[in-house]
Amino acid sequence: MSGKHAAYARKLVNAEETKQTMLALTDADASLTVEDAYQIQLETIKIKLAQGKKVIGKKVGLTSTAMQKMLGVNEPDYGHLLNDMVVENGAAVRIDSLISPKIEAEIGFILEEDLEGPNLSYLDVLMATRFVVPTLEIIDSRVADWKIKLVDTVADNGSSAKVVIGEKMSKLNGIDLRTNSMVLFKNNEQMATGAGAAALGHPAHAIAWLGNKLHEFGMALKKDELILPGALSGAISVSSGDTIEAKFGALGSVSVHFV
């Protein structure tokens, strides 16, 4: 792990803690690769673990074709979820605890057993899933105005901020996640719709990708972790006073309010 990686990680963590945005790493150092970015992300997690925080899951990002085209990439990325990111269903989040938040609706997976790549398939994921839960991921960027490239969001822990977890836990028996609907509301106004197929064709494909990607770093998906497989529609911006709700049909709903 290079000193450069650690220095960039400290900058990102400081930006998050102070709510002061920073220049994109790719603007400061054009030589950075995606491999560098994952090492920087691991350094940011190391800093947070030293502060007493705990990893409670992972998230996959850039699973939609539209987002991949926007950043000029052909594969997703991932980040870590930590215990201080968790928000209870229906709870309030202070807007000033974030920089420039956006929100996405996702079908969260809780695993019954560890999953380790390589060569994981979506069937392996389905067989290892205890249940799925409706979730909202609040994303945020420590880079000013979201002027980011793939390297920037990977280094910045996949632009993670918070995750709101619904209460309903659904077994997968008889549920086709590809066609399971999602409707996203802001202040009771419909903002977006989607279905499970938006996440790499099936959310379990996204989680299999993640398990195989983690293998490159000597890591695995863990039993009891929350795994977010990617958004089912584009992210929407939020402001103080907004209430966001996502309804996932038979899988239930989840909401959060910003103050």
C-alpha positions as CSV (number, residue, x, y, z in Angstrom):
1,M,0.0,0.0,0.0
2,S,1.7,3.2,-1.1
3,G,2.0,6.4,0.9
4,K,0.2,8.1,-2.0
5,H,-2.9,5.9,-1.5
6,A,-2.9,6.6,2.2
7,A,-2.6,10.4,1.7
8,Y,-5.5,10.5,-0.8
9,A,-7.6,8.4,1.6
10,R,-7.0,10.9,4.4
11,K,-8.1,13.7,2.1
12,L,-11.3,12.0,1.3
13,V,-12.1,11.1,4.9
14,N,-11.3,14.7,6.0
15,A,-13.6,16.1,3.3
16,E,-16.4,13.8,4.5
17,E,-15.9,14.8,8.1
18,T,-15.6,18.5,7.5
19,K,-18.3,18.7,4.7
20,Q,-15.7,20.6,2.7
21,T,-15.5,19.4,-0.9
22,M,-12.3,18.6,-2.6
23,L,-10.8,18.6,-6.1
24,A,-11.3,15.3,-7.9
25,L,-8.4,13.0,-7.5
26,T,-8.2,12.6,-11.2
27,D,-7.7,16.3,-11.7
28,A,-4.9,16.3,-9.1
29,D,-3.2,13.1,-10.4
30,A,-4.1,11.9,-13.9
31,S,-1.9,8.8,-13.5
32,L,-4.4,7.2,-11.0
33,T,-5.8,3.9,-12.2
34,V,-9.0,2.0,-11.1
35,E,-6.6,-0.4,-9.2
36,D,-5.2,2.6,-7.4
37,A,-8.7,3.8,-6.6
38,Y,-9.7,0.5,-4.9
39,Q,-6.5,0.6,-2.8
40,I,-7.4,4.2,-1.8
41,Q,-10.9,3.0,-0.9
42,L,-9.4,0.2,1.3
43,E,-7.3,2.8,3.0
44,T,-10.3,5.0,3.8
45,I,-12.0,1.9,5.3
46,K,-8.9,1.2,7.4
47,I,-9.1,4.8,8.8
48,K,-12.8,4.3,9.7
49,L,-12.3,0.9,11.3
50,A,-9.5,2.5,13.4
51,Q,-12.2,5.0,14.6
52,G,-14.3,2.1,15.9
53,K,-16.7,1.8,12.9
54,K,-17.6,-1.7,11.6
55,V,-18.3,-3.0,8.1
56,I,-21.9,-4.2,7.8
57,G,-22.1,-4.8,4.1
58,K,-21.2,-3.8,0.6
59,K,-22.8,-1.9,-2.3
60,V,-22.5,-2.3,-6.0
61,G,-22.7,0.9,-8.2
62,L,-22.9,1.7,-11.9
63,T,-25.0,-1.4,-12.7
64,S,-27.1,0.5,-15.2
65,T,-26.1,0.9,-18.8
66,A,-26.9,4.6,-18.6
67,M,-24.6,5.2,-15.7
68,Q,-21.8,3.2,-17.2
69,K,-22.0,5.2,-20.4
70,M,-22.0,8.4,-18.5
71,L,-18.6,7.5,-16.9
72,G,-17.3,5.7,-19.9
73,V,-16.9,2.3,-18.2
74,N,-18.1,-1.2,-19.0
75,E,-18.3,-2.7,-15.5
76,P,-19.8,-1.7,-12.1
77,D,-17.9,-0.6,-9.1
78,Y,-18.3,-1.2,-5.4
79,G,-18.0,0.3,-1.9
80,H,-18.3,-0.6,1.7
81,L,-21.3,-0.1,4.1
82,L,-20.5,0.8,7.7
83,N,-22.6,0.7,10.8
84,D,-22.7,4.5,11.1
85,M,-24.4,4.7,7.7
86,V,-27.6,2.8,8.8
87,V,-30.8,4.8,9.0
88,E,-34.0,3.3,10.3
89,N,-37.1,3.1,8.0
90,G,-39.0,6.4,8.3
91,A,-36.3,8.2,10.2
92,A,-35.1,11.7,9.6
93,V,-31.6,12.6,8.2
94,R,-30.1,16.0,8.7
95,I,-29.2,17.5,5.3
96,D,-26.3,19.3,6.8
97,S,-24.7,16.0,7.7
98,L,-24.2,15.5,4.0
99,I,-22.6,17.5,1.1
100,S,-24.7,17.1,-2.0
101,P,-26.9,14.1,-1.4
102,K,-28.8,12.0,-4.0
103,I,-31.0,8.9,-3.3
104,E,-31.5,5.6,-5.1
105,A,-33.9,2.7,-4.5
106,E,-32.4,-0.8,-4.4
107,I,-33.4,-4.4,-3.4
108,G,-31.0,-5.3,-0.5
109,F,-29.8,-8.8,0.0
110,I,-29.0,-10.5,3.4
111,L,-26.8,-13.6,3.0
112,E,-27.3,-16.9,4.8
113,E,-23.7,-17.9,4.2
114,D,-20.4,-16.6,3.0
115,L,-19.8,-16.3,-0.8
116,E,-16.4,-16.3,-2.2
117,G,-15.3,-15.9,-5.8
118,P,-14.1,-16.5,-8.4
119,N,-16.7,-18.1,-10.7
120,L,-19.8,-17.2,-8.6
121,S,-23.0,-17.2,-10.6
122,Y,-26.4,-15.5,-9.9
123,L,-27.7,-19.0,-8.9
124,D,-25.0,-19.2,-6.2
125,V,-26.2,-15.9,-4.9
126,L,-29.9,-16.9,-4.9
127,M,-29.1,-20.1,-3.0
128,A,-27.1,-18.2,-0.4
129,T,-29.7,-15.5,0.2
130,R,-31.7,-15.5,3.4
131,F,-34.0,-12.7,2.4
132,V,-34.3,-9.4,0.5
133,V,-35.3,-6.1,2.0
134,P,-36.4,-2.7,0.4
135,T,-33.7,-0.1,0.8
136,L,-32.8,3.5,-0.1
137,E,-29.2,4.3,-0.6
138,I,-28.2,7.9,0.1
139,I,-25.2,8.7,-2.0
140,D,-22.9,11.7,-1.7
141,S,-19.7,12.9,-3.2
142,R,-16.8,14.4,-1.4
143,V,-15.8,15.9,-4.8
144,A,-17.3,19.3,-5.6
145,D,-20.4,19.3,-7.9
146,W,-20.2,15.5,-8.5
147,K,-17.5,16.2,-11.2
148,I,-16.2,12.7,-11.0
149,K,-14.7,9.9,-13.1
150,L,-14.8,6.2,-12.3
151,V,-11.5,6.5,-10.3
152,D,-12.9,9.3,-8.2
153,T,-16.1,7.5,-7.1
154,V,-14.3,4.2,-6.5
155,A,-11.7,5.9,-4.3
156,D,-14.5,7.8,-2.5
157,N,-16.0,4.4,-1.4
158,G,-18.5,4.3,-4.3
159,S,-19.9,7.7,-3.2
160,S,-21.6,6.0,-0.3
161,A,-23.2,8.0,2.5
162,K,-26.2,6.3,4.2
163,V,-28.6,3.4,3.8
164,V,-32.2,3.2,4.9
165,I,-33.4,-0.3,5.5
166,G,-37.1,-1.3,5.3
167,E,-38.6,-3.7,7.8
168,K,-40.2,-6.3,5.5
169,M,-38.0,-9.3,4.9
170,S,-39.0,-11.5,2.0
171,K,-37.9,-15.0,1.1
172,L,-37.2,-15.4,-2.6
173,N,-39.6,-18.3,-3.1
174,G,-42.0,-17.5,-5.9
175,I,-40.6,-14.0,-6.5
176,D,-39.1,-13.0,-9.8
177,L,-36.8,-10.2,-8.9
178,R,-36.2,-9.3,-12.6
179,T,-39.8,-8.1,-13.0
180,N,-40.4,-6.9,-9.4
181,S,-41.4,-3.3,-9.7
182,M,-40.1,-0.2,-7.9
183,V,-41.8,3.2,-7.8
184,L,-39.9,6.1,-6.3
185,F,-41.7,9.1,-4.8
186,K,-40.5,12.5,-3.6
187,N,-43.1,14.3,-1.4
188,N,-45.8,12.0,-2.8
189,E,-44.9,12.8,-6.4
190,Q,-43.8,9.9,-8.6
191,M,-40.2,10.6,-9.7
192,A,-39.0,7.3,-11.2
193,T,-40.0,3.7,-11.8
194,G,-37.9,0.6,-12.4
195,A,-37.6,-3.1,-12.0
196,G,-35.0,-5.6,-10.6
197,A,-33.7,-6.2,-14.2
198,A,-32.2,-2.7,-14.1
199,A,-29.4,-4.1,-12.0
200,L,-27.3,-6.1,-14.6
201,G,-30.4,-7.9,-15.7
202,H,-31.1,-9.4,-12.3
203,P,-29.9,-8.1,-8.9
204,A,-28.2,-11.5,-8.1
205,H,-26.0,-11.0,-11.2
206,A,-24.7,-7.8,-9.6
207,I,-24.0,-9.5,-6.4
208,A,-22.2,-12.4,-8.2
209,W,-20.1,-9.8,-10.0
210,L,-19.2,-8.3,-6.6
211,G,-18.2,-11.6,-5.1
212,N,-15.9,-12.3,-8.0
213,K,-14.5,-8.8,-7.9
214,L,-13.8,-9.0,-4.2
215,H,-11.8,-12.2,-4.8
216,E,-9.2,-10.0,-6.6
217,F,-8.6,-8.3,-3.2
218,G,-8.6,-11.4,-1.1
219,M,-12.1,-10.7,0.2
220,A,-15.5,-12.4,0.2
221,L,-19.1,-11.6,0.8
222,K,-20.0,-12.5,4.4
223,K,-23.0,-14.1,6.0
224,D,-25.4,-11.6,7.6
225,E,-24.0,-8.7,5.5
226,L,-26.3,-6.3,3.7
227,I,-25.5,-6.3,0.0
228,L,-26.9,-3.6,-2.3
229,P,-26.9,-4.7,-5.9
230,G,-27.4,-1.3,-7.6
231,A,-30.1,1.2,-8.2
232,L,-33.3,0.4,-10.1
233,S,-33.5,3.9,-11.6
234,G,-31.5,7.1,-11.8
235,A,-30.6,8.9,-8.6
236,I,-32.6,11.9,-7.5
237,S,-31.4,15.0,-5.6
238,V,-32.9,15.7,-2.2
239,S,-33.2,18.9,0.0
240,S,-34.3,19.7,3.5
241,G,-38.0,19.1,3.9
242,D,-38.2,16.3,1.3
243,T,-39.7,12.9,2.1
244,I,-38.6,10.0,-0.1
245,E,-40.5,6.7,-0.4
246,A,-39.8,3.7,-2.5
247,K,-42.5,1.0,-3.1
248,F,-41.4,-2.4,-4.2
249,G,-44.7,-4.1,-4.7
250,A,-44.8,-7.4,-2.8
251,L,-41.4,-6.7,-1.2
252,G,-42.8,-3.7,0.8
253,S,-41.7,-0.1,1.0
254,V,-39.1,2.1,2.7
255,S,-39.0,5.9,3.4
256,V,-36.8,8.6,4.8
257,H,-37.3,12.3,5.6
258,F,-34.7,15.1,5.3
259,V,-34.5,18.0,7.7
